[in-house]
Amino acid sequence: MSEQIYDVIVVGGGPAGLTAAIYARRAGKSVLVIEKQTFGGQITYSPKVENIPGFASVSGNEFAEQLVEQALGQGADVELAEVLSVKDGAIKTVVTDGGECYGRTVILSTGARHRTLGLPGEEKWIGEGISFCAVCDGAFYEGRTVAVIGGGNSALQEAILLCEQSKKVYVVQNLDELTGEQQLRDQLYAKENAEIITGHVVDALLGEEELTGIRICRVADGSMRDLAIDGLFIAIGLLPQNEPFRDIIALDGRGYADADETCLTGTPGIFVAGDCRRKSVRQVTTAASDGAVAAIAACNYLENAK
């Protein structure tokens, strides 16, 4: 990789990271964005997005492409590589599977990936029948039948929202009871179009050209049951992608960067942005907001270090 010392190295090329790159470049800083998989992050799984200000409707891929083009147009450099660690110092060393690169500041915007069911064929349905966000995709299932997998707070919130517009909402939980807050449980049980199925796991996804149902298995006796559905919402948790940075920034009990809306970590010159940090709302708009905040903080750090 380049021996150049960048003002800002952004780890992660999702909306948070790319927004950070755009803001840092507009402030005249040299920027390198390192992404290990797909520029755009989780949003690329969404075939249609209708909750981004300024876009009545846009595909996740199209939105990601525009973000990348904007960052490149501003003069940011990009690299496809996996970051293995970051070494602190007056100049930060970012170690990747393709070599080392160097920066005066680092913005970690590695995101969080959704836990999946691990079933055959699951990947092909993501964005085409399987979703992880009722706020993003619930409107596509107005008057239709959906299932929510999970029984914690996130799953119950998803199910309650879906009940407002879907004809039928199944909630499938592997444990014998829902584990979300009592208030959320009460709200869900009050919904006439909700059917709560506890003590079951998803055994298979059904359908050929499109997802048409799920096969669920009762944990107690192994008996099977098929549910005909139009859409599946998986809400069994998130996995923040922060493990390589455990030694350089503080993480909370769930593995998220322990940083607030200032996007500051306890390590000077290291900042965080987006879904990888501790926060209550994870949406493309809040990720972009974090990217702007982190970039401005990094630029202020560089100015004060002169």
N, C-alpha and C positions, 0 to 999 in steps of 0.2 A: 504494500500500500504506500501512499504518498508520504514523503518525509516532511511535507509542509506542516507547519504548526498553525492550526486553525484557531480563530477566535472562539468559535462555538462548534462543538461536535454534538449532533443530535442523534441519539440512539433510538431508532424506531421511526418508521415512515408512515404512520397513520395521520389522522386529522390534527392531533396535538403536535406531533413532530414536524409535520410539514408547515403548519401555521407558525410554529416557532422559527423555522428556517426562513419563512417569508419575512417575519418581523425583524429577525436579526440581520438579514441582508438589506432590508430597507434602512437599517441603522448603520449600514456601511461595514458590517462585520463579515469576515470570511467564515463560511459555513460548510460543514460536511454532514450529510444525512446518511446514516447507515441503517439498512433494513435487511432483515434476514430472509423474509419470504415475499410478501406482496405489498407493494406500496398502496396505501389506503386503509390497511388494517381490516377490522371486522366489517366495516360498511360495505366492502366489496361483495359480501354475501347477500346483500339486499338488492333484489332486482328492481325495486321501486321504492324511492324515499320521498316522503311528502312533508317532512317536518323540519327541513332546513330553510331558514329565512332566505328569501330571494329566489328559491326554486319551487315552483308549484309542484313539480314532479321531476325526479331525476333518478337514474339508476345509480347504485352504489359505485359501480365501475366507472361510469362517466364522471361522477363527482370526484373520485380518486384521481382519475386522469387529469382533470382540470387543476386539482391541487398540485400534482407533480409538475405539470407544465408551468404553473405559476411560480413554483419554487425554483425550477430550472431557469425560467425567464428572468428571475431576479438575480441569478448568478450562483445559486447554491450548487455544490458538488454532491453527487449521490454515489453510494457504493452498495452493492448487494453482498452482504457478509453477515455472519453471526457473531455478535459481540460476546466474548467469553468472560471478560472481567474489565474493570477500570482501576488503574493504579493512581493514587492521589499524589499530588506534588504541585509545585508552582506551575509546571506543565503536566497536564493529565495524560496518561498513556492509556489508550483504549485498545485492548487486545482482542483481535478477531481471529476467526479461523483462516483468514487470508493474510494475516500479518498485524502489524501495529500501526496506529495513527496517533496524532498528538494534537491536543487542544488546550487552550487556556481555560475554557469552561466546558462543561458537559451537561446536556439536558437529557435526562432519561425519560423517554416517552414510549416505553415498551408495551404498554397496554395490558389487557387481561383477556384471556381466552375463555370462552364458555366451556364448562364441562359438558361432555356429550355422553350418550348412552352406550357407545361402543358397539353398536349393532351393525351387521352387514348392510350395506347400501345407504348408511346414514349420511355419508358425505355428499352423495349425489342429490339428496333431497334438501340440503341446507340452502335456504333462499328460494326453494321451489316446493314448498310445503312444510318445511321445518323452519321455525323462527325461534329467536331467543328474546324477542322484545315486542310486547303487546302494544306499547306506545307507538313503536315504529310501524308495525305490520298488522295490528288488530283490525284496522278499518277494511282490510282486504277480505275479511271473513264476516262481514256484516250479513246477518241472516243465515249463517252457515254453522256447521258443527265443528268444534275444535276440542282438543285435549291439551291440558297442561300437566306436565310431569314435574312433580315436586310437592313438598308440603310445608316448606318454610315461608318466611315473610314474603320473599320475592315471588314465589309461586302463587301465594294467595292474592297478592296485589295484582299480579298478571290476570288471574282468574276472575277477580272482581271486575276489573276493567273490561275484560272480554265479555262478561255477562251482560254488559250494557248494550252490546250490539250483536252478539252472536246468538243464534237460535238455541244452541245447546253447548254447554261447557262441561266436559269431563275433567275431573282432577284426580290424577292417579299418584298415590303415595306408597312407597315401599314399606313404610312402618304402619303400625296398627292405628295410629292417630296422626292428625296434622300437628306439626311442630311450630307453626307460626303463632304470633301473638293472639291472645284470646279475642280481642276486639276484631281482628281480621277474620278469625274463624267464625265468629258470630255473624259478621257481614256476609260471608260466603254461604253459610248454611241458610241464610235468609233469602238467598237468590233461588227463585223457582226453577230457573233453567240450568242450575248447577247440579251435577251428580258427583258426589265425592266417593271415590273408590280407594279404600285404604288396604294395606296388606298385600299389594300387588306390585309387580314389576313389569316393565315392557319387555316382552320376549322377542318380538319381531315387528318389522315395518312391512305393511302390505301395500301392494300396488305394482303396476308395470310401467306405464307411461307417466303416471302421476301417483302421488301418495293418496291412498284411498282408505287406509285404516291402520290400526295397530292391534297386535295380539298381546294380551296381558296374561300374566301367570300369577295365580294366587300362591303366595309364599308358603302358607300353611300346608297345602296339600298338592300343589303342582297343577291344579286344574286350570284350563285355558279358557279364555273368552275373547272374542273379536269385537272391536269397536269400530264402526264406520265413522270416519272423520274426514274433514276437508283440509284441516291444518293442525299442526302439532307445535306446541310451544314448550321448549325445554327450559326449566328453571331449577336446576340442581346445583347452582353455584358457579363461581368464577375462579380462575386460576391466574393471579397476577404474575407477570413474567419478570420477577425481580430477583430470583434466586442468585444469579451471577453477581449481584451488587450488595449482597447481604453484609459484606465486610466493609462497605464504604458508606452506606446510608442506613438509617434506622428503619426497621420494618415493624408494622404492628403485628398483632397475634395472628392475623389472617394472611400475612405476607405482603400487604400493601405498603408502599412508601409512607412513612409516618410524617406527612407534611400536610399543611393546611392550604387555604386558597392563595397564600403567598408563593406557593410552589418552591419554598426554600427547604433544603435539608440541613442537617447539622454539619455538613461538610462544606466549607467555603469553596465556591466555584462549581458545585454540583447541584443541579436543580432537577425537579421532576414535573411532569405534565401529563394530564390525561388519566385514563382508566387505571394506570398502575399505582396511583396514589390514593390515600384514604379520602373518600368522598361519598356523598349521599346520592348524587345523581350522575349517572354515566350515560351521556348522550353525545352525539357528534358536536352539538353546539357547546357543551361544557368542555369537551376535549379541546376544541379550537380556542375557547377562552383561556384554558390553562396554557396552551401553547404561546399565546400572546403574553400572558403574565410572566411565564418562565423566561421568554426571550428578553423582555424588558428588564427583568431582574438580572439576567446574565450580562446584558449590555451595561447596566449600572455597575455591576461588579467589575467589569473590565475598565470602565471609566475611573472608578475609585482606586483601582490598582495601579493606575499610571503614576 
